[in-house]
Amino acid sequence: MKKLGCVLAVLLFACLGRVSAQESEVIYGDDDRLDIYQVTNPKLLGFADSTVGLFSAGSVRVEGPKAMLTTVSYAEDYSLCPEEPFFDQRTGAFCSGSLVGPDLLMTAGHCVKSDYACKSTKFVFGFAITKKGANPESVPAGEVYGCSQLLGREQVGTGADWALIKLDRPVLDHKPLALNRSGKIGNGTPLFVIGHPAGLPTKIAGGAKVRDASPDGYFVANLDTYGGNSGSAVFNAGTGLVEGILVRGENDYVWKGSCQVSNKCPDEGCRGEDVTKVSALSSQIPATTPEALKAVTVNKAFLDLLGNSLTQ
């Protein structure tokens, strides 16, 4: 993804940079994905704290105070070449989601297609790498939630794609995210995304922008995302508000001899990644947090880590 300079520094939030086989994504320009241990910006860490990985119920086993997660080698599962980023990590989530109310979760419609599918899914907070080299094998049992009800969903071909889920109990230790309920977003708006690319532990990826805001119900962006990112919240990097849900994109990988590497496209190339506008479902989500545009102080160390400048 392009290392965007985010216009006015005083308004800049942060210039960051195998689920359903049919809902693939790709890398645009540079690969801007970061693990949680690489992030110092407290606002970004707070947003990541409101992100969940969707696991099949059979992949989560509660043993006393811990919930053990069934994961597999990312490298082996995807026949990766050794140079591929995150080669040594493990994958387990099949989609991503985000907390938008005390007991409300938002994800992509193709991730949860029925009430039965919802109740066969566990929603896991904290599937992340907080220390270099430490692949997460478990989370505290209290970080695992079930589905009480699939409140609504939509999956319209190349249009809107969303699901809203009522969890089995209120979430006490994670904050609901703030939404842009207006549905208004323009071309060039800087973006970042938080989720589980290819089912990996939480990644934050930025340096992206809106390429086409004109389609009905969604917009197109150059986000660095993969299939497991489906359902991820996509944020406005200038305001910190959620603009939409990552739902579709370009093919993830290409073969390089006998192994695979990430598919890479120019920032303005390939089809782009489709993001359902959050306004498609925001009327069903009670406002529980301040949702006004705010100036946010930039964490310079974090920007330096990403290699972003304040000029394009």
Contacts in CASP RR format, 6 or more apart in sequence:
PFRMAT RR
TARGET T0000
AUTHOR 0000-0000-0000
METHOD contacts of the structure
MODEL  1
MKKLGCVLAVLLFACLGRVSAQESEVIYGDDDRLDIYQVTNPKLLGFADS
TVGLFSAGSVRVEGPKAMLTTVSYAEDYSLCPEEPFFDQRTGAFCSGSLV
GPDLLMTAGHCVKSDYACKSTKFVFGFAITKKGANPESVPAGEVYGCSQL
LGREQVGTGADWALIKLDRPVLDHKPLALNRSGKIGNGTPLFVIGHPAGL
PTKIAGGAKVRDASPDGYFVANLDTYGGNSGSAVFNAGTGLVEGILVRGE
NDYVWKGSCQVSNKCPDEGCRGEDVTKVSALSSQIPATTPEALKAVTVNK
AFLDLLGNSLTQ
1 17 0 8 1.000
1 27 0 8 1.000
1 28 0 8 1.000
1 29 0 8 1.000
1 30 0 8 1.000
1 31 0 8 1.000
1 32 0 8 1.000
1 205 0 8 1.000
1 206 0 8 1.000
1 207 0 8 1.000
1 208 0 8 1.000
1 222 0 8 1.000
1 223 0 8 1.000
1 224 0 8 1.000
1 267 0 8 1.000
2 28 0 8 1.000
2 29 0 8 1.000
2 30 0 8 1.000
2 207 0 8 1.000
2 208 0 8 1.000
2 209 0 8 1.000
2 222 0 8 1.000
2 267 0 8 1.000
3 15 0 8 1.000
3 17 0 8 1.000
3 30 0 8 1.000
3 32 0 8 1.000
3 207 0 8 1.000
3 306 0 8 1.000
3 307 0 8 1.000
3 308 0 8 1.000
3 309 0 8 1.000
4 15 0 8 1.000
4 17 0 8 1.000
4 190 0 8 1.000
4 207 0 8 1.000
4 208 0 8 1.000
4 209 0 8 1.000
4 237 0 8 1.000
4 308 0 8 1.000
4 312 0 8 1.000
5 15 0 8 1.000
5 190 0 8 1.000
5 308 0 8 1.000
5 309 0 8 1.000
5 310 0 8 1.000
5 311 0 8 1.000
5 312 0 8 1.000
6 12 0 8 1.000
6 13 0 8 1.000
6 15 0 8 1.000
6 190 0 8 1.000
6 237 0 8 1.000
6 238 0 8 1.000
6 308 0 8 1.000
6 310 0 8 1.000
7 190 0 8 1.000
9 298 0 8 1.000
9 310 0 8 1.000
10 295 0 8 1.000
11 238 0 8 1.000
11 295 0 8 1.000
11 296 0 8 1.000
12 190 0 8 1.000
12 237 0 8 1.000
12 238 0 8 1.000
12 296 0 8 1.000
12 298 0 8 1.000
12 310 0 8 1.000
13 43 0 8 1.000
13 235 0 8 1.000
13 236 0 8 1.000
13 237 0 8 1.000
13 238 0 8 1.000
13 239 0 8 1.000
13 240 0 8 1.000
13 296 0 8 1.000
13 298 0 8 1.000
14 41 0 8 1.000
14 43 0 8 1.000
14 44 0 8 1.000
14 192 0 8 1.000
14 206 0 8 1.000
14 237 0 8 1.000
14 296 0 8 1.000
14 298 0 8 1.000
14 299 0 8 1.000
14 302 0 8 1.000
14 303 0 8 1.000
15 190 0 8 1.000
15 206 0 8 1.000
15 207 0 8 1.000
15 237 0 8 1.000
15 303 0 8 1.000
15 306 0 8 1.000
15 308 0 8 1.000
16 32 0 8 1.000
16 34 0 8 1.000
16 44 0 8 1.000
16 192 0 8 1.000
16 204 0 8 1.000
16 205 0 8 1.000
16 206 0 8 1.000
16 207 0 8 1.000
16 208 0 8 1.000
16 237 0 8 1.000
16 306 0 8 1.000
16 308 0 8 1.000
17 32 0 8 1.000
17 34 0 8 1.000
17 192 0 8 1.000
17 204 0 8 1.000
17 205 0 8 1.000
17 206 0 8 1.000
17 207 0 8 1.000
17 208 0 8 1.000
17 224 0 8 1.000
17 306 0 8 1.000
17 308 0 8 1.000
18 77 0 8 1.000
18 78 0 8 1.000
18 91 0 8 1.000
18 94 0 8 1.000
18 198 0 8 1.000
18 199 0 8 1.000
18 227 0 8 1.000
18 228 0 8 1.000
19 94 0 8 1.000
19 95 0 8 1.000
19 111 0 8 1.000
19 199 0 8 1.000
19 227 0 8 1.000
19 228 0 8 1.000
19 230 0 8 1.000
20 94 0 8 1.000
20 95 0 8 1.000
20 110 0 8 1.000
20 111 0 8 1.000
20 227 0 8 1.000
20 230 0 8 1.000
22 110 0 8 1.000
23 108 0 8 1.000
23 110 0 8 1.000
23 227 0 8 1.000
23 230 0 8 1.000
23 247 0 8 1.000
23 248 0 8 1.000
23 249 0 8 1.000
24 226 0 8 1.000
24 227 0 8 1.000
24 248 0 8 1.000
24 249 0 8 1.000
24 250 0 8 1.000
24 251 0 8 1.000
24 252 0 8 1.000
25 197 0 8 1.000
25 223 0 8 1.000
25 224 0 8 1.000
25 225 0 8 1.000
25 226 0 8 1.000
25 227 0 8 1.000
25 229 0 8 1.000
25 230 0 8 1.000
25 246 0 8 1.000
25 248 0 8 1.000
25 249 0 8 1.000
25 250 0 8 1.000
25 252 0 8 1.000
25 273 0 8 1.000
26 224 0 8 1.000
26 225 0 8 1.000
26 226 0 8 1.000
26 249 0 8 1.000
26 250 0 8 1.000
26 251 0 8 1.000
26 252 0 8 1.000
26 262 0 8 1.000
26 263 0 8 1.000
26 264 0 8 1.000
26 265 0 8 1.000
26 270 0 8 1.000
26 272 0 8 1.000
26 273 0 8 1.000
27 224 0 8 1.000
27 262 0 8 1.000
27 263 0 8 1.000
27 264 0 8 1.000
27 265 0 8 1.000
28 208 0 8 1.000
28 222 0 8 1.000
28 223 0 8 1.000
28 224 0 8 1.000
28 264 0 8 1.000
28 265 0 8 1.000
28 266 0 8 1.000
28 267 0 8 1.000
28 269 0 8 1.000
28 270 0 8 1.000
28 272 0 8 1.000
29 222 0 8 1.000
29 264 0 8 1.000
29 265 0 8 1.000
29 266 0 8 1.000
29 267 0 8 1.000
31 85 0 8 1.000
31 224 0 8 1.000
31 262 0 8 1.000
31 264 0 8 1.000
32 205 0 8 1.000
32 206 0 8 1.000
32 207 0 8 1.000
32 208 0 8 1.000
32 224 0 8 1.000
32 306 0 8 1.000
33 85 0 8 1.000
33 86 0 8 1.000
33 197 0 8 1.000
33 203 0 8 1.000
33 204 0 8 1.000
33 205 0 8 1.000
33 224 0 8 1.000
34 203 0 8 1.000
34 204 0 8 1.000
34 205 0 8 1.000
34 305 0 8 1.000
34 306 0 8 1.000
35 128 0 8 1.000
35 129 0 8 1.000
35 132 0 8 1.000
35 201 0 8 1.000
35 202 0 8 1.000
35 203 0 8 1.000
36 45 0 8 1.000
36 48 0 8 1.000
36 128 0 8 1.000
36 129 0 8 1.000
36 130 0 8 1.000
36 201 0 8 1.000
36 202 0 8 1.000
36 204 0 8 1.000
37 129 0 8 1.000
37 130 0 8 1.000
37 131 0 8 1.000
37 132 0 8 1.000
38 305 0 8 1.000
39 45 0 8 1.000
39 48 0 8 1.000
39 204 0 8 1.000
39 302 0 8 1.000
40 299 0 8 1.000
40 301 0 8 1.000
40 302 0 8 1.000
40 305 0 8 1.000
41 299 0 8 1.000
41 302 0 8 1.000
42 299 0 8 1.000
43 240 0 8 1.000
43 296 0 8 1.000
43 299 0 8 1.000
44 192 0 8 1.000
44 194 0 8 1.000
44 204 0 8 1.000
44 302 0 8 1.000
46 175 0 8 1.000
47 177 0 8 1.000
47 194 0 8 1.000
47 233 0 8 1.000
47 235 0 8 1.000
47 240 0 8 1.000
48 128 0 8 1.000
48 194 0 8 1.000
48 202 0 8 1.000
48 204 0 8 1.000
49 125 0 8 1.000
49 126 0 8 1.000
49 174 0 8 1.000
49 175 0 8 1.000
50 98 0 8 1.000
50 99 0 8 1.000
50 174 0 8 1.000
50 175 0 8 1.000
50 176 0 8 1.000
50 177 0 8 1.000
50 233 0 8 1.000
51 96 0 8 1.000
51 97 0 8 1.000
51 98 0 8 1.000
51 99 0 8 1.000
51 125 0 8 1.000
51 194 0 8 1.000
51 195 0 8 1.000
51 196 0 8 1.000
51 202 0 8 1.000
51 232 0 8 1.000
51 233 0 8 1.000
52 96 0 8 1.000
52 97 0 8 1.000
52 98 0 8 1.000
52 99 0 8 1.000
52 105 0 8 1.000
52 123 0 8 1.000
52 124 0 8 1.000
52 125 0 8 1.000
52 126 0 8 1.000
52 127 0 8 1.000
52 145 0 8 1.000
53 93 0 8 1.000
53 95 0 8 1.000
53 96 0 8 1.000
53 97 0 8 1.000
53 123 0 8 1.000
53 124 0 8 1.000
53 125 0 8 1.000
53 127 0 8 1.000
53 195 0 8 1.000
53 196 0 8 1.000
53 199 0 8 1.000
54 93 0 8 1.000
54 94 0 8 1.000
54 95 0 8 1.000
54 96 0 8 1.000
54 97 0 8 1.000
54 107 0 8 1.000
54 111 0 8 1.000
54 112 0 8 1.000
54 121 0 8 1.000
54 122 0 8 1.000
54 123 0 8 1.000
54 124 0 8 1.000
55 69 0 8 1.000
55 70 0 8 1.000
55 92 0 8 1.000
55 93 0 8 1.000
55 94 0 8 1.000
55 121 0 8 1.000
55 122 0 8 1.000
55 123 0 8 1.000
55 124 0 8 1.000
56 94 0 8 1.000
56 120 0 8 1.000
56 121 0 8 1.000
56 122 0 8 1.000
57 120 0 8 1.000
57 121 0 8 1.000
57 122 0 8 1.000
58 70 0 8 1.000
58 122 0 8 1.000
59 69 0 8 1.000
59 70 0 8 1.000
59 71 0 8 1.000
59 92 0 8 1.000
59 122 0 8 1.000
60 67 0 8 1.000
60 68 0 8 1.000
60 69 0 8 1.000
60 70 0 8 1.000
60 122 0 8 1.000
60 124 0 8 1.000
60 144 0 8 1.000
61 67 0 8 1.000
61 68 0 8 1.000
61 70 0 8 1.000
62 68 0 8 1.000
62 141 0 8 1.000
62 144 0 8 1.000
64 141 0 8 1.000
65 140 0 8 1.000
65 141 0 8 1.000
66 138 0 8 1.000
66 139 0 8 1.000
66 140 0 8 1.000
66 141 0 8 1.000
67 124 0 8 1.000
67 138 0 8 1.000
67 139 0 8 1.000
67 140 0 8 1.000
67 141 0 8 1.000
67 142 0 8 1.000
67 143 0 8 1.000
67 144 0 8 1.000
68 137 0 8 1.000
68 138 0 8 1.000
69 92 0 8 1.000
69 124 0 8 1.000
69 127 0 8 1.000
69 136 0 8 1.000
69 137 0 8 1.000
69 138 0 8 1.000
69 139 0 8 1.000
70 92 0 8 1.000
71 90 0 8 1.000
71 91 0 8 1.000
71 92 0 8 1.000
71 135 0 8 1.000
71 137 0 8 1.000
72 90 0 8 1.000
72 91 0 8 1.000
72 92 0 8 1.000
73 90 0 8 1.000
73 91 0 8 1.000
74 80 0 8 1.000
74 86 0 8 1.000
74 87 0 8 1.000
74 88 0 8 1.000
74 89 0 8 1.000
74 90 0 8 1.000
74 91 0 8 1.000
74 198 0 8 1.000
74 200 0 8 1.000
75 82 0 8 1.000
75 84 0 8 1.000
75 87 0 8 1.000
75 88 0 8 1.000
77 91 0 8 1.000
78 91 0 8 1.000
78 198 0 8 1.000
78 253 0 8 1.000
78 260 0 8 1.000
79 258 0 8 1.000
79 259 0 8 1.000
79 260 0 8 1.000
80 87 0 8 1.000
80 259 0 8 1.000
80 260 0 8 1.000
80 261 0 8 1.000
81 256 0 8 1.000
81 259 0 8 1.000
81 260 0 8 1.000
81 261 0 8 1.000
82 259 0 8 1.000
83 261 0 8 1.000
84 260 0 8 1.000
84 261 0 8 1.000
84 262 0 8 1.000
85 262 0 8 1.000
86 200 0 8 1.000
88 133 0 8 1.000
88 135 0 8 1.000
89 129 0 8 1.000
89 135 0 8 1.000
89 200 0 8 1.000
89 201 0 8 1.000
90 135 0 8 1.000
90 200 0 8 1.000
90 201 0 8 1.000
91 198 0 8 1.000
91 199 0 8 1.000
91 200 0 8 1.000
92 127 0 8 1.000
92 199 0 8 1.000
92 200 0 8 1.000
93 124 0 8 1.000
93 127 0 8 1.000
93 196 0 8 1.000
93 199 0 8 1.000
93 200 0 8 1.000
93 228 0 8 1.000
94 111 0 8 1.000
94 199 0 8 1.000
94 228 0 8 1.000
95 107 0 8 1.000
95 108 0 8 1.000
95 111 0 8 1.000
95 112 0 8 1.000
95 196 0 8 1.000
95 228 0 8 1.000
95 230 0 8 1.000
95 231 0 8 1.000
96 107 0 8 1.000
96 194 0 8 1.000
96 195 0 8 1.000
96 196 0 8 1.000
96 228 0 8 1.000
96 229 0 8 1.000
96 230 0 8 1.000
96 231 0 8 1.000
96 232 0 8 1.000
96 233 0 8 1.000
96 246 0 8 1.000
97 105 0 8 1.000
97 106 0 8 1.000
97 107 0 8 1.000
97 111 0 8 1.000
97 123 0 8 1.000
97 195 0 8 1.000
97 231 0 8 1.000
97 232 0 8 1.000
97 233 0 8 1.000
98 105 0 8 1.000
98 106 0 8 1.000
98 107 0 8 1.000
98 177 0 8 1.000
98 194 0 8 1.000
98 231 0 8 1.000
98 232 0 8 1.000
98 233 0 8 1.000
98 242 0 8 1.000
99 105 0 8 1.000
99 106 0 8 1.000
99 171 0 8 1.000
99 174 0 8 1.000
99 175 0 8 1.000
99 176 0 8 1.000
99 177 0 8 1.000
100 106 0 8 1.000
100 164 0 8 1.000
100 176 0 8 1.000
100 177 0 8 1.000
100 179 0 8 1.000
100 242 0 8 1.000
100 285 0 8 1.000
101 171 0 8 1.000
101 176 0 8 1.000
101 285 0 8 1.000
101 286 0 8 1.000
101 288 0 8 1.000
102 170 0 8 1.000
102 171 0 8 1.000
102 176 0 8 1.000
102 288 0 8 1.000
103 148 0 8 1.000
103 166 0 8 1.000
103 167 0 8 1.000
103 169 0 8 1.000
103 170 0 8 1.000
103 171 0 8 1.000
104 151 0 8 1.000
104 164 0 8 1.000
104 165 0 8 1.000
104 166 0 8 1.000
104 167 0 8 1.000
104 176 0 8 1.000
104 285 0 8 1.000
105 123 0 8 1.000
105 145 0 8 1.000
105 164 0 8 1.000
105 165 0 8 1.000
105 167 0 8 1.000
106 162 0 8 1.000
106 163 0 8 1.000
106 164 0 8 1.000
106 165 0 8 1.000
106 231 0 8 1.000
106 233 0 8 1.000
106 245 0 8 1.000
106 278 0 8 1.000
106 281 0 8 1.000
106 285 0 8 1.000
107 162 0 8 1.000
107 163 0 8 1.000
107 165 0 8 1.000
107 230 0 8 1.000
107 231 0 8 1.000
107 245 0 8 1.000
108 161 0 8 1.000
108 162 0 8 1.000
108 163 0 8 1.000
108 230 0 8 1.000
108 231 0 8 1.000
108 245 0 8 1.000
108 246 0 8 1.000
108 247 0 8 1.000
108 276 0 8 1.000
109 153 0 8 1.000
109 154 0 8 1.000
109 155 0 8 1.000
109 161 0 8 1.000
109 162 0 8 1.000
109 163 0 8 1.000
109 231 0 8 1.000
109 247 0 8 1.000
110 155 0 8 1.000
110 161 0 8 1.000
110 230 0 8 1.000
110 247 0 8 1.000
111 163 0 8 1.000
111 230 0 8 1.000
111 231 0 8 1.000
112 118 0 8 1.000
112 121 0 8 1.000
112 147 0 8 1.000
112 150 0 8 1.000
112 153 0 8 1.000
112 163 0 8 1.000
112 165 0 8 1.000
113 153 0 8 1.000
113 155 0 8 1.000
114 150 0 8 1.000
115 147 0 8 1.000
115 149 0 8 1.000
115 150 0 8 1.000
117 150 0 8 1.000
118 147 0 8 1.000
118 149 0 8 1.000
118 150 0 8 1.000
118 163 0 8 1.000
118 165 0 8 1.000
119 146 0 8 1.000
119 147 0 8 1.000
121 146 0 8 1.000
121 147 0 8 1.000
122 144 0 8 1.000
122 145 0 8 1.000
122 146 0 8 1.000
123 144 0 8 1.000
123 145 0 8 1.000
123 146 0 8 1.000
123 147 0 8 1.000
123 165 0 8 1.000
123 167 0 8 1.000
124 139 0 8 1.000
124 143 0 8 1.000
124 144 0 8 1.000
124 145 0 8 1.000
125 139 0 8 1.000
125 143 0 8 1.000
125 144 0 8 1.000
125 145 0 8 1.000
125 171 0 8 1.000
125 174 0 8 1.000
126 136 0 8 1.000
126 139 0 8 1.000
126 143 0 8 1.000
126 202 0 8 1.000
127 136 0 8 1.000
127 139 0 8 1.000
127 196 0 8 1.000
127 201 0 8 1.000
127 202 0 8 1.000
128 136 0 8 1.000
128 201 0 8 1.000
128 202 0 8 1.000
129 135 0 8 1.000
129 136 0 8 1.000
129 201 0 8 1.000
129 202 0 8 1.000
135 201 0 8 1.000
136 201 0 8 1.000
145 167 0 8 1.000
145 168 0 8 1.000
145 169 0 8 1.000
145 171 0 8 1.000
146 167 0 8 1.000
146 168 0 8 1.000
147 165 0 8 1.000
147 166 0 8 1.000
147 167 0 8 1.000
147 168 0 8 1.000
148 166 0 8 1.000
148 167 0 8 1.000
148 168 0 8 1.000
149 165 0 8 1.000
149 166 0 8 1.000
150 163 0 8 1.000
150 164 0 8 1.000
150 165 0 8 1.000
150 166 0 8 1.000
151 164 0 8 1.000
151 165 0 8 1.000
151 166 0 8 1.000
151 284 0 8 1.000
152 163 0 8 1.000
152 164 0 8 1.000
152 281 0 8 1.000
152 284 0 8 1.000
153 162 0 8 1.000
153 163 0 8 1.000
153 164 0 8 1.000
154 160 0 8 1.000
154 161 0 8 1.000
154 162 0 8 1.000
154 163 0 8 1.000
154 280 0 8 1.000
154 281 0 8 1.000
155 161 0 8 1.000
158 215 0 8 1.000
158 248 0 8 1.000
158 274 0 8 1.000
159 215 0 8 1.000
159 216 0 8 1.000
159 217 0 8 1.000
159 218 0 8 1.000
159 274 0 8 1.000
159 276 0 8 1.000
160 217 0 8 1.000
160 218 0 8 1.000
160 276 0 8 1.000
160 277 0 8 1.000
160 280 0 8 1.000
161 218 0 8 1.000
161 245 0 8 1.000
161 247 0 8 1.000
161 248 0 8 1.000
161 274 0 8 1.000
161 276 0 8 1.000
162 245 0 8 1.000
162 247 0 8 1.000
162 276 0 8 1.000
162 280 0 8 1.000
162 281 0 8 1.000
164 281 0 8 1.000
164 284 0 8 1.000
164 285 0 8 1.000
175 289 0 8 1.000
176 288 0 8 1.000
176 289 0 8 1.000
177 233 0 8 1.000
177 242 0 8 1.000
177 289 0 8 1.000
178 240 0 8 1.000
178 241 0 8 1.000
178 242 0 8 1.000
178 289 0 8 1.000
178 290 0 8 1.000
178 291 0 8 1.000
179 241 0 8 1.000
179 242 0 8 1.000
179 278 0 8 1.000
179 282 0 8 1.000
179 285 0 8 1.000
179 287 0 8 1.000
179 291 0 8 1.000
180 236 0 8 1.000
180 239 0 8 1.000
180 241 0 8 1.000
180 242 0 8 1.000
180 243 0 8 1.000
180 244 0 8 1.000
180 278 0 8 1.000
180 279 0 8 1.000
180 291 0 8 1.000
181 278 0 8 1.000
181 279 0 8 1.000
181 282 0 8 1.000
181 283 0 8 1.000
181 287 0 8 1.000
181 291 0 8 1.000
182 279 0 8 1.000
183 243 0 8 1.000
183 277 0 8 1.000
183 278 0 8 1.000
183 279 0 8 1.000
185 210 0 8 1.000
185 213 0 8 1.000
185 219 0 8 1.000
185 236 0 8 1.000
185 243 0 8 1.000
185 277 0 8 1.000
186 210 0 8 1.000
186 213 0 8 1.000
186 219 0 8 1.000
187 209 0 8 1.000
187 210 0 8 1.000
187 211 0 8 1.000
187 212 0 8 1.000
187 213 0 8 1.000
188 209 0 8 1.000
188 210 0 8 1.000
188 211 0 8 1.000
189 209 0 8 1.000
189 210 0 8 1.000
189 213 0 8 1.000
189 236 0 8 1.000
189 243 0 8 1.000
190 207 0 8 1.000
190 208 0 8 1.000
190 209 0 8 1.000
190 236 0 8 1.000
190 237 0 8 1.000
190 238 0 8 1.000
191 206 0 8 1.000
191 207 0 8 1.000
191 208 0 8 1.000
191 209 0 8 1.000
191 210 0 8 1.000
191 221 0 8 1.000
191 223 0 8 1.000
191 234 0 8 1.000
191 235 0 8 1.000
191 236 0 8 1.000
191 237 0 8 1.000
191 243 0 8 1.000
192 204 0 8 1.000
192 205 0 8 1.000
192 206 0 8 1.000
192 207 0 8 1.000
192 208 0 8 1.000
192 234 0 8 1.000
192 235 0 8 1.000
192 237 0 8 1.000
193 204 0 8 1.000
193 205 0 8 1.000
193 206 0 8 1.000
193 208 0 8 1.000
193 223 0 8 1.000
193 224 0 8 1.000
193 225 0 8 1.000
193 229 0 8 1.000
193 232 0 8 1.000
193 233 0 8 1.000
193 234 0 8 1.000
193 235 0 8 1.000
193 246 0 8 1.000
194 202 0 8 1.000
194 203 0 8 1.000
194 204 0 8 1.000
194 205 0 8 1.000
194 232 0 8 1.000
194 233 0 8 1.000
194 235 0 8 1.000
195 202 0 8 1.000
195 203 0 8 1.000
195 204 0 8 1.000
195 228 0 8 1.000
195 229 0 8 1.000
195 231 0 8 1.000
195 232 0 8 1.000
195 233 0 8 1.000
196 202 0 8 1.000
196 203 0 8 1.000
196 228 0 8 1.000
196 229 0 8 1.000
196 232 0 8 1.000
197 203 0 8 1.000
197 205 0 8 1.000
197 224 0 8 1.000
197 225 0 8 1.000
197 226 0 8 1.000
197 227 0 8 1.000
197 228 0 8 1.000
197 229 0 8 1.000
198 226 0 8 1.000
198 227 0 8 1.000
198 228 0 8 1.000
198 252 0 8 1.000
199 226 0 8 1.000
199 227 0 8 1.000
199 228 0 8 1.000
205 223 0 8 1.000
205 224 0 8 1.000
205 225 0 8 1.000
206 223 0 8 1.000
206 224 0 8 1.000
206 237 0 8 1.000
206 306 0 8 1.000
207 237 0 8 1.000
207 306 0 8 1.000
207 308 0 8 1.000
208 221 0 8 1.000
208 222 0 8 1.000
208 223 0 8 1.000
208 224 0 8 1.000
209 221 0 8 1.000
209 222 0 8 1.000
210 219 0 8 1.000
210 220 0 8 1.000
210 221 0 8 1.000
211 219 0 8 1.000
211 220 0 8 1.000
211 221 0 8 1.000
211 222 0 8 1.000
211 268 0 8 1.000
211 272 0 8 1.000
212 219 0 8 1.000
212 220 0 8 1.000
213 219 0 8 1.000
213 220 0 8 1.000
215 274 0 8 1.000
217 276 0 8 1.000
217 277 0 8 1.000
217 279 0 8 1.000
217 280 0 8 1.000
218 247 0 8 1.000
218 274 0 8 1.000
218 275 0 8 1.000
218 276 0 8 1.000
218 277 0 8 1.000
219 243 0 8 1.000
219 274 0 8 1.000
219 275 0 8 1.000
219 277 0 8 1.000
220 271 0 8 1.000
220 272 0 8 1.000
220 273 0 8 1.000
220 274 0 8 1.000
220 275 0 8 1.000
221 234 0 8 1.000
221 272 0 8 1.000
221 273 0 8 1.000
221 275 0 8 1.000
222 265 0 8 1.000
222 267 0 8 1.000
222 268 0 8 1.000
222 269 0 8 1.000
222 272 0 8 1.000
222 273 0 8 1.000
223 229 0 8 1.000
223 234 0 8 1.000
223 246 0 8 1.000
223 273 0 8 1.000
223 275 0 8 1.000
225 232 0 8 1.000
225 246 0 8 1.000
225 249 0 8 1.000
225 273 0 8 1.000
226 252 0 8 1.000
227 252 0 8 1.000
229 246 0 8 1.000
230 246 0 8 1.000
230 247 0 8 1.000
230 248 0 8 1.000
231 245 0 8 1.000
231 246 0 8 1.000
231 247 0 8 1.000
232 245 0 8 1.000
232 246 0 8 1.000
233 242 0 8 1.000
233 244 0 8 1.000
233 245 0 8 1.000
233 246 0 8 1.000
234 242 0 8 1.000
234 243 0 8 1.000
234 244 0 8 1.000
234 245 0 8 1.000
234 246 0 8 1.000
234 275 0 8 1.000
235 241 0 8 1.000
235 242 0 8 1.000
235 243 0 8 1.000
236 242 0 8 1.000
236 243 0 8 1.000
238 296 0 8 1.000
239 293 0 8 1.000
239 294 0 8 1.000
239 296 0 8 1.000
240 294 0 8 1.000
240 296 0 8 1.000
241 291 0 8 1.000
241 293 0 8 1.000
242 278 0 8 1.000
243 275 0 8 1.000
243 277 0 8 1.000
243 278 0 8 1.000
244 275 0 8 1.000
244 276 0 8 1.000
244 277 0 8 1.000
244 278 0 8 1.000
245 275 0 8 1.000
245 276 0 8 1.000
245 278 0 8 1.000
246 273 0 8 1.000
246 274 0 8 1.000
246 275 0 8 1.000
247 274 0 8 1.000
247 275 0 8 1.000
247 276 0 8 1.000
248 273 0 8 1.000
248 274 0 8 1.000
249 271 0 8 1.000
249 272 0 8 1.000
249 273 0 8 1.000
249 274 0 8 1.000
250 263 0 8 1.000
250 265 0 8 1.000
250 270 0 8 1.000
250 271 0 8 1.000
250 272 0 8 1.000
250 273 0 8 1.000
251 263 0 8 1.000
252 262 0 8 1.000
252 263 0 8 1.000
253 260 0 8 1.000
253 261 0 8 1.000
253 262 0 8 1.000
253 263 0 8 1.000
254 260 0 8 1.000
254 261 0 8 1.000
254 262 0 8 1.000
254 263 0 8 1.000
265 272 0 8 1.000
END
